[in-house]
Amino acid sequence: MAGMFRKWVRRLGYDISSFPGSSAHWVHIVETLRSHEIDYVLDIGANTGQYARAIRTNGYCGKIISFEPLSHIRAELEQHAAKDHLWDIAPRTAVGAIDGKVEINVSGESDMSSILPLDTTAHERLASTRAATSETVPVTTVAKILNNRAATAKNVFLKSDTQGYEDQVLNGIGQSWDRITGLQLELSIQPIYDGQPDHLPLLQRLADQGFKPHLVIPGYWSRHYGRMLEYDAIFFRD
């Protein structure tokens, strides 16, 4: 019923979502940032700024730079950041493995838009997330961001919510892993996009770089699959 009501409201040009910071896990996220003296957050896959607003509401006082490639939601993102002098919005770009351009599939639910297409099962079961159109966007890399925008940052935290594209975001770190103090990734238990890895190889990849999980946050539960599809995890080097 809640899903049907949300779709009806969206047809009128509005949306309904939880107020940023209303869940207890945001307090724990900010505690991990504080305990590791994070002074710079890369908010990759910012959407309308929900993540940045939530950590700010719960006490994070450092720099934030948000990356959002979708043109139709950037105005709302910029509006939220306008009065926060420590929150910058990067020029419109996706973040991936190499510089260039890429086509992003724009879903009717903007937070489900992805560079990767839905797989066959998800296309059948998750009708509301199907791409309605596509948009060609530029791509930059984390390594380039670190060199050009975070050169003076002491402790960088990378948050990536890119709907199955997390492995490509990590590829773009290149030789700059030592610049990353911590990460938050959206990890898939049940992949729904073509080419999306599940959580196990990404967990191993982070372990190989010396990162260990410090916080696990339950994610999207799908009644169509009858299971949780994803979760978020925060990692730091001990």
N, C-alpha and C positions, 0 to 999 in steps of 0.2 A: 504493500500500500504506500509506504514512504517513497519507494522508487517511482511509482506512477505519479504521485503528487509532485515530486521533484521535476519529472519530465513536463508535466502540465505547466508548472511555474516557469520553466525554461522557455516554453513557447511564447510566454508573455514578455520575454526578455530579461528575466530575473533568475537568480539561483539561490539555493539554500545549502548551507554548509555549517559545520560546527564552528563556533567562534575559536579563532586561533588561540592556543594555549589553554583550552578548557580541559584537557586530559592531563592526568598526573605525570605521564611519561615526559612531558615537556620540561618539568622541573628536573627530572633525572638527566635529560639531555644537557641542559644548561649547567648542571653540576659537573658533568664530565668535561664540558668545555672549560669551566672555571678551574677544575683541578689540574688540567693540562695547560693552563695559561694560554688558551687560544686567543689570538688577537685579530685573526682574519678568517672569515668564512666565505668559501666559494659556494654559492647557492646555485647549483647547476640543475636546470629544470625547475625554474622558479614558479611557473604558472602565474598566478596573480599575487604572489608574495606571501602565501600562507605560512611557509616555513620561517621566513625572516621575521614576520610579525610575531610568531609564536615564541621564538627564542628571545626576541627583544622584550616581549611582554613578561617573560619569566626571568629576566635579569641579565642577559648577555649584553655587554656594553661595548664590544669591539666592532671592528669594521666588517661590513657585509657587502659583497658584490654579487648581484643576481644576474643570471643568464637565462633568457627566455626567447626562443626563436619565433613563436607564433605572433603574427602582427596584430590579430584582432583582440588579444588580451593584454597587450603591452601598456595600453593607456591606463588600465586599472592598476597594473603593477607599478607604473610610474607615479600614479596618484598616491598609492600607499607609502611610497618611499619619499615623497616630496618634502616632508617635514623632518626627515631623519638625515642629518648631515653626515652620518657614518654609514649610510646605506646607499650604495651606488647601483645604477642599472647599466649593465654593459650594452653596447650596440647590439642590435638584433643578430644573434648567431646561435647555432647549435654547437655542442662540444663533442668531439669525437677523436678518432685516431690520427687523422691527418688534416691539414688545411685543405679547403676546397669548397664545394657546394654539394648539397644533398636534398632530396625530396622528402618532406615529412608528410605523413598521412594525418590529416586533421580530423579528429573524431568529433562527434556531436557532444561528447563529454570531453572538454578541452584537456583535462588532466589525464586522459587516456590516449592522447595523440602520441604517435610514435614514428620514428624513421622506419621501423620494421613493420611489415604488414601482419595482421592477425593470422594465426594459423587456421586451418579448416574447422577444427572443433570450436575454437573461440568465435569464429565468424558466425557459426550456427547458434551458439549458446549465449553469446554476449551481444545481442543485436544493437543495444544502445551505444556500444563502443565502436561500431563500424565506422570507417572513414567516410566522411561526407564529401571531402574534397582533398586537395593536396597543395603544398606550398613549397617552392624551392627556396632554401635558406643557405647562407654561408656557414662554414664549419671552421672552428678554431680548435686548439688543443690545450690541455691543462699546462703542458710545458711552456707554451707561449704565454698563457695567462700569468703563470708564475713569474716569468721573465719581465713581462711588460707592465703588470698591474700589482704584483705582490712582492716586488723585489726587496722591499724593506720590512716585510712582515717577518716576525720571529717564529710564530707557531701557526701554521695554516691548517685549517680543517676543511676537507672537501666533502660536501654533501651532493650526492647524485641521485636524482629521481627522473630517469629518462626512459621509462617504459621499455625495458629490455635491452637498452643500449649501454648498460653499465660497463660491459667488457671493453667496448670501444673507447669509452671515457678513460678507463684505466690504461689502455694502450697508448693514449695520448700523453700520459705522464712521461713516457720516454725514460731519459736518464735522470729525472728530477724527483725520484721517490724520496730522497733524503730531505726534500723540502716539505714533505707532507707529515704533519704530526698526527693527524687522525682523520678518519673517514666515516661517513654514514652512507650506506648503500641500500637501495631497495633490491631485495634478493627474491628470486622466484623459486617456490617449491613446485609449482605447476606452470611451466612456461606457456604463454598464450600467444606469443609472436614467433613468426618464422625466423630461425637463426638465433633465438634467445637462449643463452645457456641457463641451466638451473643453478641453484645456489652452491652446489658442491665444488665445482672448479674455481669459482670466484673466492670461496672461503680458503681453498688451498693456495690460490694465488696470493692472497693477502698474508697468509701464514708464511709463505716463502719470503715475503718482504718484512717479516717480523711483527706483523700486526695480529693482535688477539682481540676477540669480541669482549666488549665491556658492557654492552647493553643490547638487549633484543626486544623489539617492539612488534607485537602482532599486527598484521596488515589486513588486506582485503579478503573478506570471506565471501565466497560465491555460492548462493543457493543453487545455481544452475549446475555447478560442479559438485556441490555438496562437500566442499573442503575450502581451507584457506589456500589462496593462490600465491601470496607473497608476504614478506615481512621485512622490516627494516632492522639493520644491525649497525652498531657503532663500534669502531675499532681504534685501538691505540697500540703503540709499542710500549711494552712494560719496561 
